[in-house]
Amino acid sequence: MRKKIKEYVDACEVCQQNKYQTVVVN
């Protein structure tokens, strides 16, 4: 269960970074 949560958190962090980078670029 913990591994799934960690994977979910890591995925969210990546998504947030990608969104942030997209906003900065545009």
Secondary structure by P-SEA (a helix, b strand, c coil): caaaaaaaaaaaaaaaaaaaaaaaac
